[in-house]
Amino acid sequence: MSIFKPLAPLLAAMLVLAPAQSRADQKLALQQVTEGVYAIVGELGNRTTDNLGNNATFGLVVTGNGAVLIDSGGTHSGAREIDRLIKTVTAQPVVWVINTGGQDHRWLGNGYFKNQGAQIIASEAAIKDQKARTQDQLIVLGNLVGEKAVKATDPVYADKTFTDYFELELGGTIFELHHSGQAHTPGDSYVWLPQKQVMFTGDIVYVERMLGVGSQSNSKSWLEVFQIMAAHKPRHLIPGHGHATDLSQANRDTYDYLTFLRESVSDFIDSGGDISDIGSVNQAQFSYLLNFQEIAGRNAQQVFTEMEWE
């Protein structure tokens, strides 16, 4: 276990969105969760030229000895927009950046913050995933965000790595970093602040929008990782997508959906269903989640493929 050294008491429950300034404020919103802890909430849809690949939720913890950023944004330009928003609440520099996984918006802004003097940390599994998918991610970003933003983005991997657990202390605040297995991506980690009862989940939790089960995901392991994370019983939960919330909504929008999907696909397979008819699996009870129409069918298809090999 490695320990580094930063601040803070406690306020109350979640506060509402606070608007920012500049273009970042149109696409990113700052949500104070408790004293010194913020969610930086990006758009719930796809990556676009306007959001610069920041279609996710990021985290910020401000201490007396500097700030810690949870995930660095989808591009160099996206990282700059996150930094502009950070500067509206603190003059403290970002001294640590924690990458919670291998998805582009979790790490492709690393270079921007490293140039500002920050140290980057990620699980070994996350870095392996990042390296394996770097070129694919840059190609997709080029199509969705624009070549200009991608050309300015230099893939930078973490300076510090850990296998399954790392503890960092800054200004009196303890950060427990856990990699408990594959979820949305192979290297997904969650960050637990025991003194503040705050959990940053990365892509282990989606709220308000439908999660995506991709070829880099493992839905069975994802459920197990969720349970391990949830056992901390966080008072405040900052998801990988959506606004800061609580464990109840995280269960409803992520755990319950994954459980339903796996059970439904299992029943479909047991009844002799073929993947060509997987669209007949009725997921309508989760149609309240944004992006349902675009993602539900692909999720069922991917889980079918997974379960055939389990």
C-alpha positions as CSV (number, residue, x, y, z in Angstrom):
1,M,0.0,0.0,0.0
2,S,1.3,3.4,-0.9
3,I,0.2,6.6,0.8
4,F,0.6,10.2,-0.3
5,K,-0.7,13.2,1.6
6,P,-4.8,17.0,1.8
7,L,-8.4,18.5,3.6
8,A,-12.1,18.8,4.5
9,P,-15.2,18.4,6.6
10,L,-18.8,17.8,5.4
11,L,-21.7,19.9,4.2
12,A,-25.0,18.3,3.6
13,A,-26.7,16.5,0.8
14,M,-26.5,17.1,-2.9
15,L,-26.8,20.5,-4.2
16,V,-28.2,21.4,-7.6
17,L,-26.4,22.2,-10.8
18,A,-24.4,25.4,-10.7
19,P,-23.9,27.0,-14.2
20,A,-20.4,27.8,-15.2
21,Q,-18.9,30.3,-17.8
22,S,-17.7,29.9,-21.3
23,R,-18.5,27.2,-23.8
24,A,-17.6,24.5,-21.2
25,D,-20.6,25.7,-19.2
26,Q,-23.0,25.0,-22.1
27,K,-21.8,21.3,-22.3
28,L,-20.5,20.6,-18.8
29,A,-22.3,21.4,-15.5
30,L,-20.9,21.6,-12.0
31,Q,-22.8,19.8,-9.3
32,Q,-21.6,20.2,-5.7
33,V,-22.1,17.0,-3.8
34,T,-20.6,17.8,-0.4
35,E,-17.9,20.1,0.9
36,G,-15.0,20.1,-1.5
37,V,-16.5,17.4,-3.8
38,Y,-18.1,18.0,-7.2
39,A,-19.5,16.1,-10.1
40,I,-18.7,17.6,-13.5
41,V,-21.6,16.4,-15.6
42,G,-21.3,16.0,-19.3
43,E,-23.9,15.3,-21.9
44,L,-25.8,12.0,-21.8
45,G,-25.8,11.4,-25.6
46,N,-23.0,10.6,-28.0
47,R,-19.6,12.4,-28.5
48,T,-20.0,15.5,-30.6
49,T,-18.0,18.4,-32.0
50,D,-19.6,20.6,-29.3
51,N,-18.9,18.4,-26.3
52,L,-15.4,17.5,-27.5
53,G,-15.8,13.9,-26.4
54,N,-16.9,14.9,-22.8
55,N,-20.1,12.8,-22.9
56,A,-19.6,11.5,-19.3
57,T,-19.5,12.5,-15.7
58,F,-16.1,13.4,-14.1
59,G,-15.2,14.1,-10.5
60,L,-13.4,16.8,-8.6
61,V,-12.1,16.8,-5.0
62,V,-10.6,20.0,-3.7
63,T,-8.2,19.8,-0.7
64,G,-5.9,22.3,1.0
65,N,-2.9,20.8,-0.8
66,G,-4.3,20.6,-4.3
67,A,-7.2,19.1,-6.3
68,V,-7.8,15.5,-7.5
69,L,-9.6,15.0,-10.8
70,I,-11.5,11.8,-11.5
71,D,-11.1,11.2,-15.2
72,S,-9.6,13.7,-17.6
73,G,-11.9,14.0,-20.6
74,G,-12.3,12.7,-24.1
75,T,-9.8,15.0,-25.9
76,H,-7.1,17.5,-25.2
77,S,-9.7,20.3,-25.9
78,G,-12.2,18.5,-23.7
79,A,-9.7,18.4,-20.8
80,R,-9.1,22.2,-21.3
81,E,-12.9,22.7,-20.9
82,I,-12.9,20.6,-17.7
83,D,-10.0,22.7,-16.4
84,R,-11.8,26.0,-17.1
85,L,-14.7,24.7,-15.1
86,I,-12.4,23.6,-12.2
87,K,-11.0,27.1,-12.1
88,T,-14.4,28.6,-11.4
89,V,-14.4,26.8,-7.9
90,T,-10.8,26.7,-6.9
91,A,-7.4,28.2,-7.5
92,Q,-5.8,24.9,-6.4
93,P,-3.9,23.1,-9.1
94,V,-4.9,19.5,-10.2
95,V,-2.1,17.5,-8.7
96,W,-3.5,14.0,-9.3
97,V,-5.7,12.6,-12.1
98,I,-7.3,9.2,-11.6
99,N,-8.3,7.3,-14.7
100,T,-11.2,5.0,-13.7
101,G,-11.1,2.9,-16.9
102,G,-10.2,2.5,-20.6
103,Q,-13.0,4.4,-22.3
104,D,-11.8,7.5,-24.2
105,H,-13.4,10.1,-22.0
106,R,-11.7,8.6,-18.9
107,W,-8.1,9.2,-20.1
108,L,-7.5,10.9,-23.4
109,G,-7.3,14.3,-21.6
110,N,-4.3,13.0,-19.6
111,G,-1.8,14.9,-21.7
112,Y,-3.3,18.3,-20.9
113,F,-3.2,17.8,-17.2
114,K,0.2,16.2,-17.2
115,N,1.5,19.3,-19.0
116,Q,0.1,21.3,-16.0
117,G,2.1,19.2,-13.6
118,A,-0.4,16.5,-12.5
119,Q,0.5,12.9,-11.9
120,I,-1.7,10.3,-13.5
121,I,-2.8,7.0,-11.9
122,A,-4.8,4.1,-13.3
123,S,-5.1,0.3,-12.8
124,E,-2.8,-1.9,-14.8
125,A,-5.8,-3.4,-16.5
126,A,-7.1,0.0,-17.6
127,I,-3.8,0.9,-19.2
128,K,-3.7,-2.4,-21.0
129,D,-7.2,-1.6,-22.4
130,Q,-6.3,1.9,-23.2
131,K,-3.2,0.8,-25.2
132,A,-5.2,-1.9,-27.0
133,R,-7.9,0.5,-28.1
134,T,-6.1,3.8,-28.6
135,Q,-6.2,3.9,-32.4
136,D,-9.8,2.7,-32.6
137,Q,-10.8,5.4,-30.1
138,L,-9.0,8.1,-32.0
139,I,-10.6,7.1,-35.3
140,V,-14.1,7.1,-33.7
141,L,-13.4,10.5,-32.1
142,G,-12.2,11.9,-35.4
143,N,-15.5,11.0,-37.0
144,L,-17.7,12.2,-34.2
145,V,-15.7,15.1,-32.6
146,G,-13.6,16.2,-35.6
147,E,-10.0,15.7,-36.8
148,K,-8.9,19.1,-35.3
149,A,-9.7,18.0,-31.8
150,V,-8.1,14.6,-32.3
151,K,-4.9,16.0,-33.8
152,A,-4.3,18.0,-30.6
153,T,-4.8,14.9,-28.5
154,D,-1.7,13.1,-27.5
155,P,-2.4,9.7,-25.8
156,V,-0.7,9.8,-22.5
157,Y,-0.8,6.8,-20.1
158,A,-0.6,6.9,-16.3
159,D,2.7,7.4,-14.5
160,K,1.5,5.4,-11.5
161,T,-0.2,2.0,-11.7
162,F,-1.8,-0.4,-9.3
163,T,-3.2,-3.9,-9.6
164,D,-6.3,-4.0,-7.4
165,Y,-5.9,-1.4,-4.7
166,F,-4.1,1.8,-4.1
167,E,-4.5,4.4,-1.3
168,L,-3.6,8.0,-1.8
169,E,-3.8,10.8,0.7
170,L,-3.8,14.5,-0.2
171,G,-4.4,17.4,2.3
172,G,-5.9,15.0,4.8
173,T,-8.4,13.4,2.4
174,I,-8.0,9.7,1.8
175,F,-8.7,8.2,-1.6
176,E,-9.1,4.4,-1.9
177,L,-8.8,3.2,-5.5
178,H,-10.2,-0.3,-6.2
179,H,-10.1,-2.4,-9.3
180,S,-12.4,-5.4,-8.6
181,G,-12.8,-6.8,-12.0
182,Q,-14.2,-6.1,-15.5
183,A,-17.3,-4.1,-15.9
184,H,-18.0,-1.8,-18.8
185,T,-14.3,-2.0,-19.6
186,P,-11.6,-4.5,-18.4
187,G,-9.9,-2.0,-16.2
188,D,-12.8,-0.2,-14.5
189,S,-12.1,1.2,-11.0
190,Y,-14.1,2.9,-8.4
191,V,-12.8,5.6,-6.0
192,W,-14.0,5.6,-2.4
193,L,-13.6,8.6,0.0
194,P,-14.3,7.0,3.4
195,Q,-14.2,10.2,5.4
196,K,-16.8,11.9,3.1
197,Q,-18.8,8.7,2.3
198,V,-18.5,9.6,-1.4
199,M,-18.1,7.0,-4.2
200,F,-16.9,7.8,-7.7
201,T,-17.9,4.8,-9.8
202,G,-16.6,5.5,-13.2
203,D,-18.4,3.4,-15.8
204,I,-19.6,0.8,-13.3
205,V,-22.7,3.0,-12.8
206,Y,-24.9,4.8,-15.4
207,V,-27.9,6.7,-14.3
208,E,-30.5,8.6,-16.4
209,R,-29.2,7.0,-19.6
210,M,-29.0,3.4,-20.7
211,L,-25.6,1.8,-20.2
212,G,-23.8,0.1,-23.0
213,V,-22.6,-3.5,-23.1
214,G,-19.9,-3.6,-25.6
215,S,-17.3,-6.1,-26.9
216,Q,-14.9,-4.7,-24.2
217,S,-17.5,-5.4,-21.4
218,N,-18.5,-8.4,-19.3
219,S,-22.0,-8.2,-18.0
220,K,-21.6,-11.1,-15.5
221,S,-18.5,-9.6,-13.9
222,W,-20.1,-6.2,-14.1
223,L,-22.8,-7.3,-11.7
224,E,-20.2,-8.7,-9.3
225,V,-18.1,-5.5,-9.4
226,F,-21.3,-3.4,-8.7
227,Q,-22.0,-5.5,-5.6
228,I,-18.5,-5.1,-4.3
229,M,-18.7,-1.3,-4.9
230,A,-22.1,-1.0,-3.4
231,A,-21.1,-2.9,-0.2
232,H,-19.4,0.4,0.9
233,K,-22.9,1.8,1.3
234,P,-22.0,5.3,0.0
235,R,-24.0,8.3,1.1
236,H,-23.2,10.1,-2.1
237,L,-22.6,8.4,-5.5
238,I,-21.0,10.1,-8.5
239,P,-21.6,7.8,-11.5
240,G,-19.8,7.6,-14.8
241,H,-22.8,9.0,-16.6
242,G,-25.5,11.2,-15.2
243,H,-25.9,13.5,-12.2
244,A,-24.6,12.7,-8.7
245,T,-27.1,10.5,-7.0
246,D,-27.5,7.8,-4.4
247,L,-27.2,4.0,-4.4
248,S,-30.9,3.5,-4.9
249,Q,-31.0,5.1,-8.3
250,A,-27.7,3.4,-9.2
251,N,-29.3,0.0,-8.4
252,R,-32.4,0.9,-10.5
253,D,-30.7,2.2,-13.6
254,T,-27.6,-0.1,-13.7
255,Y,-27.8,-3.2,-11.5
256,D,-31.5,-3.9,-12.0
257,Y,-31.1,-3.4,-15.8
258,L,-28.1,-5.7,-16.1
259,T,-29.9,-8.3,-14.0
260,F,-33.1,-8.1,-16.1
261,L,-31.1,-8.2,-19.3
262,R,-29.1,-11.3,-18.4
263,E,-32.2,-13.1,-17.1
264,S,-34.2,-12.2,-20.2
265,V,-31.5,-13.3,-22.6
266,S,-31.0,-16.5,-20.6
267,D,-34.7,-17.3,-20.9
268,F,-34.5,-16.5,-24.6
269,I,-31.6,-18.8,-25.2
270,D,-33.2,-21.6,-23.2
271,S,-36.3,-21.4,-25.3
272,G,-34.3,-22.0,-28.4
273,G,-34.1,-18.4,-29.6
274,D,-31.6,-17.4,-32.2
275,I,-29.5,-14.2,-32.1
276,S,-31.2,-13.0,-35.3
277,D,-34.4,-12.7,-33.3
278,I,-32.9,-11.1,-30.2
279,G,-34.8,-7.9,-30.8
280,S,-37.9,-9.7,-29.6
281,V,-36.6,-9.5,-26.0
282,N,-38.9,-6.9,-24.4
283,Q,-36.9,-4.2,-22.6
284,A,-39.7,-1.7,-22.5
285,Q,-39.7,-1.3,-18.7
286,F,-36.3,0.5,-19.1
287,S,-37.4,2.7,-21.9
288,Y,-37.4,5.7,-19.5
289,L,-33.6,5.7,-19.8
290,L,-32.1,8.0,-22.4
291,N,-30.6,6.4,-25.6
292,F,-32.9,3.4,-25.1
293,Q,-33.8,3.1,-28.8
294,E,-30.2,3.3,-29.9
295,I,-28.7,0.9,-27.4
296,A,-31.2,-1.7,-26.0
297,G,-31.0,-4.0,-29.0
298,R,-27.2,-3.9,-29.2
299,N,-27.0,-4.7,-25.5
300,A,-29.2,-7.8,-25.9
301,Q,-27.1,-9.0,-28.8
302,Q,-23.9,-8.6,-26.9
303,V,-25.2,-10.3,-23.8
304,F,-26.4,-13.2,-26.0
305,T,-22.9,-13.5,-27.4
306,E,-21.4,-13.5,-23.9
307,M,-23.8,-16.0,-22.5
308,E,-23.2,-18.5,-25.3
309,W,-19.6,-18.8,-24.1
310,E,-20.2,-18.8,-20.3
